[in-house]
Amino acid sequence: MLYSVADPLCRSRSSRGIAVCSLRDPDWPIPVSRSLLTHVLLCSLWISSLWISPASLMAQESQGPERWEKTIQALEQRDRTDPDPAGAILFVGSSSIRLWETMAEQMAPYPTIRRGYGGAKFDDVDHYAKRLIYPHRPRAIVFFVGNDVSGAENDKSPEQVVALVDSIVGKIRAKHAETPIFFIEVTPTNRRWAVWPKIRAVNAALAEYCSDNHRVHLISTAGHFLNQEGKPIGELFRDDQLHLNSDGYALWTKIIKRRLNQVLQKETK
């Protein structure tokens, strides 16, 4: 049986300089064929190509809803320790909800429950909808989720957003069949102005969805954050030109309360 010169099992050479080995190497207790070694090598390479390191798995997982597990557990702990006020409005969403520390005071006389976490997208909210919503018996539920279109490669289309919204509404209806649901428009910001046309398309799709579904309402805010030139009013945002400052929250509050009044006060008459 002939092997290449580089074959480590070869112990001798022919007169022509070609490495020659027998089927049984003197140092090996069993016969070894070249074809067997080739197959073993190929199988080893194939198996190693399938192996994914724990770090890679963690990196992949960190991109999914599971990255918020500890945050959701912390919110669930608040559910256990902080009793809900009667007739409260439940606010769920991303960092604009989480950072709204003056919500209780500004939204009065509506009592509130604040369940926001920074960076949330609609697929995250859908994934955790039951855990975020089912422990509560709110008078109404308000959502603001502003990260599905940010200029990233994985930005969602309006159709994808609406599909997730519909899934969230379906989960709510399984527990709260008649509770009014509100979706706040995504705010125009200087930070994401380059993708504003895509965000505006998402807002339009949300508006259409709300108009077509029972007791689901849109809170139109976007136009109030644009100046006469149609650009975002920078003075309403923090230095990052993405999150609202105190003036921005004051304007947001006014719009949200007005819409809640239109829907909820009409129901009590």
C-alpha positions in Angstrom: 0.0 0.0 0.0 1.5 3.3 -1.1 1.2 6.6 0.9 2.3 10.1 0.3 5.7 11.2 1.5 4.0 13.3 4.2 2.2 10.3 5.6 3.3 9.9 9.3 2.8 6.1 9.1 5.5 5.7 6.5 8.8 4.2 7.8 10.6 3.4 4.6 11.1 4.5 1.0 11.4 2.7 -2.2 14.4 2.9 -4.5 12.5 5.6 -6.4 12.1 7.8 -3.3 8.4 7.0 -2.9 7.3 6.4 0.7 6.1 2.8 1.2 4.1 1.4 4.1 2.5 -1.9 4.6 -1.1 -2.3 5.7 0.2 -2.9 9.2 2.7 -0.4 10.6 5.1 -1.9 13.1 4.1 0.6 15.7 0.4 0.0 15.3 -1.4 -3.0 16.7 -4.1 -3.0 14.0 -4.0 -2.8 10.3 -4.5 0.8 9.0 -5.6 1.5 5.4 -5.3 4.9 3.7 -9.0 4.9 2.8 -9.9 4.4 6.5 -7.6 7.2 7.6 -9.1 9.5 4.9 -12.6 8.8 6.1 -11.7 9.3 9.7 -10.2 12.7 8.8 -13.1 13.8 6.8 -15.6 12.8 9.4 -13.6 14.7 12.1 -13.6 17.8 10.0 -17.4 17.5 9.3 -18.1 17.0 13.0 -16.0 20.0 14.0 -17.8 22.1 11.5 -21.1 21.3 13.2 -19.9 22.2 16.6 -20.9 25.6 17.9 -19.1 27.1 20.8 -21.1 28.1 23.9 -20.1 31.7 23.3 -21.6 31.6 19.8 -24.8 30.1 21.1 -25.0 32.9 23.7 -24.4 35.5 21.1 -27.2 34.1 18.9 -29.6 33.8 21.9 -28.8 37.4 23.0 -30.4 38.6 19.8 -33.8 37.0 20.6 -36.5 37.8 23.1 -34.7 35.7 25.7 -32.2 38.5 26.2 -35.0 40.2 28.3 -35.6 37.3 30.6 -34.0 38.8 33.7 -35.8 42.1 33.0 -39.2 40.4 32.8 -38.5 38.5 36.0 -37.8 41.8 37.7 -41.1 43.2 36.4 -42.9 40.1 37.6 -41.4 40.7 41.1 -42.9 44.1 41.0 -46.3 42.5 40.2 -46.0 40.4 43.4 -44.9 43.2 45.7 -46.8 46.3 44.3 -50.5 45.8 44.2 -52.3 47.4 41.2 -54.4 50.4 41.9 -58.1 49.9 41.0 -59.0 50.9 37.4 -55.4 51.4 36.4 -54.1 52.0 32.9 -51.4 49.5 32.0 -48.5 51.0 30.0 -46.3 48.4 28.2 -43.4 49.0 25.8 -39.9 50.2 25.3 -37.6 52.7 26.9 -40.0 55.7 26.5 -42.3 53.9 28.9 -39.4 52.7 31.2 -38.0 56.2 31.4 -41.3 57.9 32.1 -40.7 58.2 35.8 -43.2 61.0 36.3 -46.0 58.9 34.7 -48.0 58.5 37.9 -48.1 62.2 38.5 -48.6 63.3 34.9 -51.3 60.8 34.1 -53.4 61.6 37.2 -56.3 61.2 37.8 -55.7 58.0 35.8 -53.9 55.5 38.0 -51.1 53.7 36.1 -49.0 50.6 36.0 -45.7 51.1 34.2 -44.1 48.0 32.6 -41.5 49.2 30.1 -38.0 47.9 29.3 -35.5 49.6 27.1 -34.9 48.4 23.6 -38.1 46.3 23.4 -39.5 45.4 20.0 -42.8 44.1 19.1 -41.6 40.5 18.9 -40.3 40.8 22.4 -43.6 42.2 23.6 -45.4 39.4 21.8 -43.1 36.8 23.4 -43.7 38.0 26.9 -47.3 39.3 26.4 -48.9 36.9 28.8 -46.4 37.5 31.6 -46.6 41.2 31.2 -50.4 41.5 30.9 -52.1 38.6 32.5 -51.3 39.4 36.2 -53.2 42.7 35.8 -56.9 43.7 35.5 -56.4 47.1 33.8 -59.1 49.5 32.7 -57.1 49.9 29.5 -53.7 48.9 28.0 -51.4 51.3 26.2 -48.5 50.2 24.1 -45.5 52.2 22.8 -42.8 50.2 21.0 -40.4 52.3 19.0 -37.5 50.1 18.0 -38.7 47.9 15.1 -37.4 50.4 12.5 -34.1 51.9 13.5 -31.9 51.6 10.3 -30.7 48.1 11.2 -30.5 45.2 8.8 -33.2 43.4 10.7 -35.8 46.2 10.6 -39.3 45.0 10.3 -41.7 45.8 7.5 -45.2 47.3 8.2 -46.7 43.9 7.5 -44.4 42.2 10.0 -45.2 44.8 12.7 -49.0 44.4 12.1 -48.7 40.6 12.3 -47.0 40.9 15.7 -49.5 43.5 16.9 -52.3 41.2 15.9 -50.7 38.3 17.8 -50.4 40.6 20.9 -54.0 41.6 20.6 -55.1 38.0 20.3 -53.3 37.1 23.5 -54.9 40.0 25.3 -58.4 39.1 24.1 -57.9 35.5 25.5 -57.8 37.1 28.9 -59.4 40.6 28.6 -62.1 40.3 25.9 -63.4 43.8 26.1 -60.5 45.9 27.6 -59.7 48.9 25.4 -56.2 48.6 23.8 -54.2 51.7 22.6 -51.1 51.9 20.4 -49.1 55.1 20.4 -47.5 56.1 17.1 -43.8 55.9 16.8 -42.3 59.3 17.4 -40.2 61.1 14.7 -36.7 61.7 16.0 -33.6 63.3 14.7 -31.6 60.2 15.7 -33.7 58.1 13.3 -34.7 60.7 10.8 -33.0 58.8 7.9 -35.6 56.0 8.3 -38.6 58.2 9.0 -40.4 57.2 5.8 -40.2 53.6 6.9 -41.4 54.5 10.4 -44.2 56.6 9.0 -45.3 53.5 6.9 -45.4 51.5 10.2 -47.5 54.2 11.8 -49.9 54.1 8.8 -50.2 50.3 9.1 -50.9 50.6 12.8 -53.6 53.2 12.1 -55.3 51.0 9.6 -55.1 48.0 11.9 -56.6 49.9 14.8 -59.5 51.2 12.7 -60.3 47.7 11.6 -60.4 46.0 15.0 -62.9 46.2 17.8 -61.8 48.3 20.8 -58.3 48.8 19.5 -57.3 52.5 19.2 -54.5 54.6 17.8 -53.0 57.5 19.7 -51.7 59.9 17.0 -48.7 61.7 18.3 -46.2 62.0 15.5 -47.4 65.2 13.9 -47.1 67.0 17.3 -43.4 66.4 17.4 -42.6 68.0 14.0 -42.0 71.7 13.4 -43.3 73.8 10.6 -40.6 72.5 8.3 -41.7 69.0 9.0 -38.6 68.1 11.0 -38.4 66.7 14.6 -38.5 69.4 17.3 -35.1 68.8 18.9 -36.0 70.7 22.1 -38.5 68.0 23.0 -35.7 65.3 23.3 -32.8 64.5 25.4 -29.2 65.0 24.2 -29.4 61.6 22.4 -32.2 63.0 20.2 -34.1 59.8 20.6 -35.7 59.8 24.0 -38.1 62.4 25.3 -37.1 65.0 27.8 -39.5 66.6 30.4 -41.0 68.9 27.8 -41.5 66.0 25.4 -43.2 63.9 28.1 -45.4 66.9 29.0 -46.6 67.0 25.4 -46.9 63.2 25.2 -49.0 63.2 28.3 -51.4 65.8 27.0 -52.0 63.8 23.8 -52.4 60.5 25.5 -54.8 61.7 28.1 -56.9 63.5 25.5 -57.2 60.2 23.6 -58.0 58.2 26.7 -60.6 60.7 27.6 -62.3 60.4 24.2 -62.6 56.6 24.5 -62.9 55.9 28.2 -65.2 58.7 29.2 -67.6 57.9 26.4 -67.8 54.3 27.7 -68.8 55.5 31.2 -71.7 57.8 30.0 
